[in-house]
């Protein structure tokens, strides 16, 4: 925050007796000991947080329109950080719900369906690799950097070249990119807990063994400094492709080699303990529709599209990071 003259704050955390009315038949103010007694020790205690934050841009930057931009970015970033905390708690709640459903044998709609029939690949090997990536308190942590995005615009068409890695098996990453339900890969958006990228409808047009052509109608919810929307209706061209390559994360450590090897050779030299991650290369092109492909509207559309492509990829990265961190907490 080098551009801030003032940036400071404080917060207060108070207990929130979530089950007081239901278990204690009371709304009046009570102590924690009284709550524990009247609820029979079964009452959940949550938290009510009150924060006070003040900030002021440095003198040279505290003039419009620069100050407006800094104010907007700072406020939006604070909201995003608080939303991250909220989503972290929501994920803890949902993970416990999923465990209960598994025990009871009931169907969980939010649990992922496989995009490819497991009979066409080694599902057991994918699960084994996932176990290697989620081994508790690994002595060799993995870091996935944010996606590298290169942008070129020619003849009104914007071209994105994107590269990133994920500490997760290639077929698991393929599921993330192709699963029509999105499962829980993308963060929730708004008060109704809808996902940022949500599925509206799915129709399989053609099946050919492990390959299939699927028509999917998705909704992208976005919000940027007061601007918001849902669909890509304003695009004349919007298409892309990706390539997923195996990344032998422990090759140098376990195989004492950097030379190119096959998956079987890697499995052999690492004695089955080598993690296989994913290197993803994406090519994306888009062009706003004719009436909107003129400045400054086209600049706004390009800016929003590029920014939220990065945000969706960051959602995937954070999803994998949360898996790694949750295993470390075991």
C-alpha positions in Angstrom: 0.0 0.0 0.0 2.8 2.4 -0.9 0.3 4.8 -2.5 -1.5 5.3 0.9 -0.9 8.1 3.3 -3.2 6.6 5.8 -4.3 2.9 6.0 -5.3 1.6 9.4 -8.2 -0.1 11.1 -9.6 -2.1 14.0 -12.2 -4.8 14.5 -14.4 -6.3 17.3 -15.5 -9.9 17.4 -18.6 -10.8 19.5 -20.2 -14.2 20.1 -23.3 -15.0 18.2 -25.6 -17.6 19.8 -26.9 -19.1 16.6 -29.4 -21.6 18.3 -30.6 -19.4 21.2 -34.1 -18.9 20.0 -34.5 -22.5 18.9 -33.0 -24.2 22.0 -33.4 -21.7 24.7 -36.8 -20.2 23.6 -35.4 -16.8 24.3 -34.1 -13.7 22.5 -32.9 -11.8 25.6 -29.2 -11.2 26.1 -27.5 -14.0 28.0 -24.0 -15.1 28.9 -22.0 -17.9 27.2 -22.4 -20.0 30.4 -26.2 -19.4 30.4 -26.4 -20.3 26.7 -24.4 -23.5 27.2 -26.7 -24.5 30.1 -30.1 -23.8 28.4 -29.0 -25.4 25.1 -27.7 -28.5 26.8 -24.3 -27.9 25.3 -25.6 -28.3 21.8 -25.9 -24.6 20.9 -23.6 -23.3 18.1 -21.6 -20.1 18.8 -20.9 -18.1 15.7 -19.2 -14.7 15.4 -20.4 -11.1 14.7 -17.6 -9.0 13.4 -17.5 -5.2 13.3 -14.7 -3.5 11.4 -13.6 0.1 11.1 -11.2 0.9 8.3 -9.9 4.2 7.2 -7.6 5.1 4.3 -6.4 8.1 2.4 -4.3 8.1 -0.8 -1.0 9.9 -0.7 -1.1 13.6 -1.6 -0.1 13.4 -5.2 -2.7 10.7 -5.8 -5.5 12.2 -3.8 -7.1 14.1 -6.7 -9.9 13.0 -9.1 -10.1 10.9 -11.2 -7.0 9.0 -9.8 -8.4 9.1 -6.2 -11.8 7.7 -7.4 -10.0 4.8 -9.0 -7.9 4.1 -5.8 -11.0 4.4 -3.6 -12.9 2.0 -5.9 -10.1 -0.6 -6.1 -9.4 -0.5 -2.3 -13.1 -0.9 -1.4 -13.6 -3.7 -3.9 -10.4 -5.5 -2.7 -11.5 -5.3 0.9 -14.9 -6.8 -0.1 -13.2 -9.6 -2.0 -11.0 -10.5 1.0 -13.9 -10.6 3.3 -15.8 -12.7 0.8 -12.9 -15.1 0.7 -13.2 -15.6 4.4 -17.0 -16.1 4.1 -16.5 -18.7 1.3 -13.8 -20.5 3.3 -16.3 -21.1 6.1 -19.1 -22.0 3.6 -16.7 -24.6 2.1 -16.1 -26.1 5.6 -19.9 -26.4 6.1 -20.4 -27.9 2.7 -17.6 -30.4 3.1 -19.2 -31.7 6.3 -22.6 -31.9 4.6 -21.0 -34.0 1.8 -19.4 -36.4 4.3 -22.8 -36.9 5.9 -24.5 -37.6 2.6 -21.8 -40.1 1.7 -22.4 -41.9 5.0 -26.1 -42.0 4.4 -25.8 -43.1 0.8 -28.0 -40.3 -0.5 -27.4 -38.5 -3.8 -25.6 -35.2 -3.6 -26.5 -32.9 -6.6 -23.5 -30.7 -6.0 -21.0 -33.6 -6.2 -19.2 -33.8 -9.5 -20.3 -36.0 -12.4 -17.5 -37.3 -14.6 -17.2 -35.5 -17.9 -15.7 -38.7 -19.4 -16.9 -42.2 -18.7 -14.3 -43.7 -16.3 -14.2 -46.9 -18.4 -12.1 -45.0 -20.9 -9.3 -44.1 -18.5 -7.6 -45.4 -15.3 -9.8 -43.9 -12.6 -7.9 -45.8 -9.9 -4.6 -44.1 -11.0 -6.3 -40.7 -11.0 -7.5 -41.3 -7.4 -4.0 -42.6 -6.4 -2.4 -39.4 -7.8 -5.0 -37.2 -6.0 -4.0 -39.0 -2.8 -0.4 -38.2 -3.4 -1.3 -34.5 -3.9 -3.4 -34.5 -0.7 -0.9 -36.3 1.5 -1.0 -34.5 4.9 1.8 -32.2 5.8 3.9 -32.8 2.8 7.6 -32.0 3.2 7.7 -30.9 -0.5 5.0 -28.3 -1.0 4.0 -27.3 -4.5 3.4 -23.8 -5.7 1.2 -22.9 -8.6 1.8 -19.3 -9.9 -1.1 -17.3 -11.2 -1.8 -17.8 -14.9 0.4 -15.9 -17.5 -1.8 -14.1 -19.9 -0.6 -12.6 -23.2 -3.0 -10.3 -25.1 -2.9 -9.4 -28.8 -5.6 -7.5 -30.8 -5.7 -7.6 -34.6 -8.5 -6.6 -36.9 -10.9 -6.2 -34.0 -10.3 -9.8 -32.7 -8.7 -10.2 -29.3 -6.4 -13.2 -28.9 -5.4 -14.5 -25.4 -2.5 -16.9 -24.9 -2.7 -18.4 -21.4 -0.3 -20.7 -19.6 -0.5 -22.0 -16.1 0.2 -25.1 -13.9 -1.9 -26.9 -11.3 -0.8 -29.3 -8.7 -3.5 -31.8 -9.7 -3.6 -34.9 -12.0 -4.2 -34.0 -15.7 -7.5 -35.9 -15.9 -8.7 -34.1 -12.8 -7.9 -30.8 -14.4 -9.6 -32.0 -17.6 -12.7 -32.6 -15.4 -12.5 -29.0 -14.1 -12.4 -27.6 -17.6 -15.1 -29.8 -19.1 -17.5 -30.8 -16.3 -20.9 -29.3 -17.4 -21.9 -28.7 -13.8 -18.7 -26.9 -12.8 -19.0 -28.8 -9.4 -17.6 -26.4 -6.8 -14.6 -25.2 -8.8 -15.8 -21.6 -9.1 -16.5 -19.2 -6.3 -19.9 -18.2 -5.2 -21.3 -14.9 -6.3 -23.9 -12.7 -4.5 -26.4 -13.3 -1.8 -28.1 -16.3 -3.5 -24.8 -18.3 -3.4 -24.8 -18.8 -7.2 -21.5 -19.7 -8.7 -19.5 -17.1 -10.6 -19.7 -19.4 -13.7 -22.9 -21.4 -13.6 -24.5 -24.0 -15.8 -27.9 -23.2 -17.3 -28.5 -26.2 -19.7 -26.5 -29.1 -21.1 -27.3 -31.3 -24.1 -25.1 -34.1 -25.5 -25.2 -33.8 -29.3 -23.0 -36.7 -30.2 -21.1 -39.5 -28.5 -18.1 -41.4 -29.9 -16.4 -43.5 -27.3 -14.6 -41.3 -24.9 -15.3 -38.2 -27.1 -18.5 -36.3 -27.1 -19.9 -33.1 -28.4 -21.9 -31.2 -25.8 -23.9 -28.0 -26.2 -23.7 -26.1 -22.9 -25.3 -22.8 -22.0 -23.5 -21.1 -19.2 -23.9 -17.9 -17.3 -20.9 -15.8 -16.2 -21.8 -13.4 -13.4 -19.4 -10.4 -13.2 -19.1 -7.2 -11.3 -16.3 -4.6 -11.6 -16.3 -1.2 -9.9 -20.1 -0.8 -10.1 -20.5 -2.5 -13.5 -22.1 -5.9 -13.5 -23.8 -8.4 -15.8 -24.5 -12.1 -16.5 -24.1 -13.3 -20.1 -21.8 -13.0 -23.1 -24.6 -11.8 -25.4 -22.4 -9.0 -26.8 -19.9 -11.3 -28.5 -19.7 -11.9 -32.3 -16.8 -14.4 -31.8 -16.0 -16.3 -28.6 -14.1 -19.6 -28.9 -11.0 -21.3 -27.7 -9.1 -24.5 -27.1 -6.7 -25.9 -24.5 -4.0 -28.5 -24.1 -3.2 -30.3 -20.9 0.3 -31.9 -20.5 1.6 -34.0 -17.6 4.0 -32.2 -15.3 6.3 -34.6 -13.4 6.5 -32.6 -10.2 9.0 -34.8 -8.3 11.2 -35.9 -11.3 14.3 -34.1 -10.3 14.0 -35.0 -6.6 13.1 -38.7 -7.0 14.5 -39.6 -10.4 17.6 -37.4 -10.3 16.9 -36.3 -13.9 15.5 -33.4 -15.9 15.4 -35.2 -19.3 12.1 -36.0 -21.0 10.6 -39.3 -19.8 7.4 -41.1 -20.2 4.7 -41.6 -17.5 5.7 -45.2 -17.1 9.4 -44.3 -16.7 8.5 -41.7 -14.2 6.3 -44.1 -12.2 9.2 -46.6 -12.2 12.0 -44.3 -11.2 9.9 -42.6 -8.5 8.7 -46.0 -7.3 5.1 -44.8 -7.6 5.6 -41.9 -5.2 6.0 -39.2 -7.9 3.2 -36.6 -8.2 1.9 -35.8 -11.6 0.6 -32.2 -12.0 -0.7 -30.4 -15.1 0.6 -27.8 -17.5 -2.3 -26.1 -19.3 -2.0 -24.0 -22.4 -5.1 -22.1 -23.5 -5.9 -20.2 -26.7 -8.9 -17.9 -26.5 -10.2 -15.5 -29.1 -13.2 -13.1 -28.9 -14.7 -10.2 -30.8 -17.5 -7.9 -29.6 -20.6 -7.8 -31.8 -20.5 -5.2 -34.6 -22.4 -2.4 -32.9 -20.3 -2.7 -29.8 -16.9 -3.1 -31.5 -16.1 0.6 -31.4 -14.1 2.6 -28.8 -14.7 3.2 -25.9 -17.3 0.5 -25.6 -15.0 -2.2 -27.1 -12.3 -1.2 -24.7 -14.7 -1.8 -21.7 -15.9 -5.2 -23.1 -12.3 -6.4 -23.8 -11.2 -5.2 -20.3 -14.0 -7.0 -18.6 -13.6 -10.2 -20.6 -9.8 -10.4 -20.0 -10.1 -9.6 -16.3 -12.8 -12.2 -15.7 -11.0 -14.9 -17.7 -8.1 -14.3 -15.3 -10.5 -14.4 -12.3 -12.1 -17.7 -13.4 -8.6 -19.3 -13.8 -7.7 -17.9 -10.4 -10.8 -19.6 -9.0 -9.4 -22.9 -10.3 -6.0 -22.2 -8.8 -7.5 -21.3 -5.5 -9.7 -24.4 -5.6 -6.6 -26.6 -5.9 -4.7 -24.6 -3.3 -7.6 -25.1 -0.9 -7.4 -28.9 -1.4 -3.6 -28.8 -0.6 -4.2 -26.7 2.5 -7.1 -28.8 3.8 -4.8 -31.9 3.6 -2.2 -30.0 5.7 -4.8 -29.4 8.4 -5.4 -33.1 8.8 
